[in-house]
Amino acid sequence: MAEPDRTAAAPRSVGVVGAGVIGTSVAHAVAAAGLRVVLVDSDQAALDTARAGVRRHQRLGRLKGGPQIALDLRFTGDLRELSDVDFVVENITESEQAKSALYEELDRVLRPDVPIAANTSAIPIALLAAPLADPSRVVGAHFMNPVALIDTVEVVRSPKTSDAALGALTALLTRMGKQWITVNDAAGFVINRVLMVVANLAAALVAEGVATPAQVDGLFRGCLGHRTGPLRTADLIGLDTVVRTLDVLHDHYGTAEYVAHPALRQRIAQGDLGQKSGSGFFTYDRS
Ligand SMILES: NC(=O)c1ccc[n+]([C@@H]2O[C@H](COP(=O)([O-])OP(=O)(O)OC[C@H]3O[C@@H](n4cnc5c(N)ncnc54)[C@H](O)[C@@H]3O)[C@@H](O)[C@H]2O)c1
């Protein structure tokens, strides 16, 4: 597939909507690339957690002797503070309904020429863009957690995505030091259409007593050379987001491999959401 013009200018200011697991990681990485960032969330507790998380990572970076980067990163509950940004990355909860309502609001708040990168796990980009007066300004940017450490981004071009929106995104990614692979629009794109099935089956193996989480992941690492196994990856994503993504995939494809295993829903009901809650398939030190 043809890659867009790599000479487009990077935006100077970026609005990041959704200060959860991935939105915080995106906001931090964009700010660390020297851009002005406004991070918006409708939940004050999420903003507080995001602020504390960014501070913790900055402190850890300093302790490890990393560069001292002063971040221009503002936290707010007011979407109207995005009225003057050059680019937006949307990372709110994986729900078609919630995202559609937000995109209608973004259409009112943003300048009409501002591209929107949808960081969704599975919802088709064209569907998210539909409520906008100009759907060509929406492009998919599927970042991986933690954004600072993973150097490739799955970029998604819908049939309506403009060259300008794609060019603005790839200019931002270049500024962030990222590579990308651009694919066509389909629910789950490439990674999650496959990865979610693997995570779901791995959860089934553990529920059936075939293997422990450490054994499942150990086999993927040791035998296949994967950097992490599917269950630690699911924990890192958040088991609630994994199940929401499986639900989106099931809504779109209707096939059995996307029916979330009850053991995943049970862990969520117990508050075991993965790394963000301190326990999932594995336990985590959150200090
Ligand atoms: N977790 C990952 O590794 C990962 C990776 C790539 C993409 N994604 C996708 O990114 C999105 C966010 O995932 P997450 O894991 O960060 O979820 P999360 O549940 O950790 O965070 C979502 C945040 O969105 C906020 N929010 C919800 N509605 C809002 C609104 N209308 N306005 C402002 N804020 C709102 C919530 O308060 C919450 O803080 C989802 O679409 C997910 O599929 C997640």
The ligand as an SDF file (V2000), in Angstrom:
LIG
                    3D

 44 48  0  0  0  0  0  0  0  0999 V2000
   -5.4730   -0.5770   26.7140 N   0  0  0  0  0  0  0  0  0  0  0  0
   -4.7670   -0.7180   25.5890 C   0  0  0  0  0  0  0  0  0  0  0  0
   -3.6780   -1.3170   25.5880 O   0  0  0  0  0  0  0  0  0  0  0  0
   -5.2890   -0.1350   24.2840 C   0  0  0  0  0  0  0  0  0  0  0  0
   -4.4190   -0.0940   23.1880 C   0  0  0  0  0  0  0  0  0  0  0  0
   -4.8680    0.4950   21.9980 C   0  0  0  0  0  0  0  0  0  0  0  0
   -6.1470    1.0170   21.9220 C   0  0  0  0  0  0  0  0  0  0  0  0
   -6.9770    0.9290   22.9870 N   0  0  0  0  0  0  0  0  0  0  0  0
   -8.3040    1.5360   22.8410 C   0  0  0  0  0  0  0  0  0  0  0  0
   -8.1980    2.8430   23.4030 O   0  0  0  0  0  0  0  0  0  0  0  0
   -9.4390    3.1930   24.0280 C   0  0  0  0  0  0  0  0  0  0  0  0
   -9.2090    3.4270   25.5010 C   0  0  0  0  0  0  0  0  0  0  0  0
   -8.7260    2.2290   26.0930 O   0  0  0  0  0  0  0  0  0  0  0  0
   -8.1640    2.1980   27.5860 P   0  0  0  0  0  0  0  0  0  0  0  0
   -7.6080    0.8620   27.7790 O   0  0  0  0  0  0  0  0  0  0  0  0
   -7.3270    3.3900   27.8280 O   0  0  0  0  0  0  0  0  0  0  0  0
   -9.5390    2.3200   28.3940 O   0  0  0  0  0  0  0  0  0  0  0  0
   -9.7600    2.8150   29.8880 P   0  0  0  0  0  0  0  0  0  0  0  0
  -11.0360    2.2170   30.3230 O   0  0  0  0  0  0  0  0  0  0  0  0
   -8.5140    2.5950   30.6900 O   0  0  0  0  0  0  0  0  0  0  0  0
   -9.9270    4.4200   29.7200 O   0  0  0  0  0  0  0  0  0  0  0  0
  -10.9700    5.0280   29.0010 C   0  0  0  0  0  0  0  0  0  0  0  0
  -11.1160    6.4540   29.5320 C   0  0  0  0  0  0  0  0  0  0  0  0
  -12.0590    7.1670   28.7080 O   0  0  0  0  0  0  0  0  0  0  0  0
  -12.7660    8.0570   29.5580 C   0  0  0  0  0  0  0  0  0  0  0  0
  -13.9850    8.4970   28.8900 N   0  0  0  0  0  0  0  0  0  0  0  0
  -15.0810    7.7550   28.6100 C   0  0  0  0  0  0  0  0  0  0  0  0
  -15.9790    8.5250   27.9340 N   0  0  0  0  0  0  0  0  0  0  0  0
  -15.4220    9.7630   27.8030 C   0  0  0  0  0  0  0  0  0  0  0  0
  -15.8480   10.9770   27.1900 C   0  0  0  0  0  0  0  0  0  0  0  0
  -17.0250   11.0790   26.5720 N   0  0  0  0  0  0  0  0  0  0  0  0
  -15.0230   12.0550   27.2430 N   0  0  0  0  0  0  0  0  0  0  0  0
  -13.8190   11.9830   27.8640 C   0  0  0  0  0  0  0  0  0  0  0  0
  -13.3530   10.8500   28.4540 N   0  0  0  0  0  0  0  0  0  0  0  0
  -14.1450    9.7480   28.4110 C   0  0  0  0  0  0  0  0  0  0  0  0
  -13.0130    7.2430   30.8240 C   0  0  0  0  0  0  0  0  0  0  0  0
  -13.3140    8.0690   31.9360 O   0  0  0  0  0  0  0  0  0  0  0  0
  -11.6660    6.5150   30.9740 C   0  0  0  0  0  0  0  0  0  0  0  0
  -10.7580    7.2350   31.7900 O   0  0  0  0  0  0  0  0  0  0  0  0
  -10.4020    2.0600   23.7280 C   0  0  0  0  0  0  0  0  0  0  0  0
  -11.0780    2.3320   22.5410 O   0  0  0  0  0  0  0  0  0  0  0  0
   -9.4540    0.8730   23.5670 C   0  0  0  0  0  0  0  0  0  0  0  0
  -10.0400   -0.1400   22.8200 O   0  0  0  0  0  0  0  0  0  0  0  0
   -6.5700    0.3860   24.1890 C   0  0  0  0  0  0  0  0  0  0  0  0
  1  2  1  0
  2  3  2  0
  2  4  1  0
  4  5  1  0
  4 44  2  0
  5  6  2  0
  6  7  1  0
  7  8  2  0
  8  9  1  0
  8 44  1  0
  9 10  1  0
  9 42  1  0
 10 11  1  0
 11 12  1  0
 11 40  1  0
 12 13  1  0
 13 14  1  0
 14 15  2  0
 14 16  1  0
 14 17  1  0
 17 18  1  0
 18 19  2  0
 18 20  1  0
 18 21  1  0
 21 22  1  0
 22 23  1  0
 23 24  1  0
 23 38  1  0
 24 25  1  0
 25 26  1  0
 25 36  1  0
 26 27  1  0
 26 35  1  0
 27 28  2  0
 28 29  1  0
 29 30  1  0
 29 35  2  0
 30 31  1  0
 30 32  2  0
 32 33  1  0
 33 34  2  0
 34 35  1  0
 36 37  1  0
 36 38  1  0
 38 39  1  0
 40 41  1  0
 40 42  1  0
 42 43  1  0
M  CHG  2   8   1  16  -1
M  END
$$$$
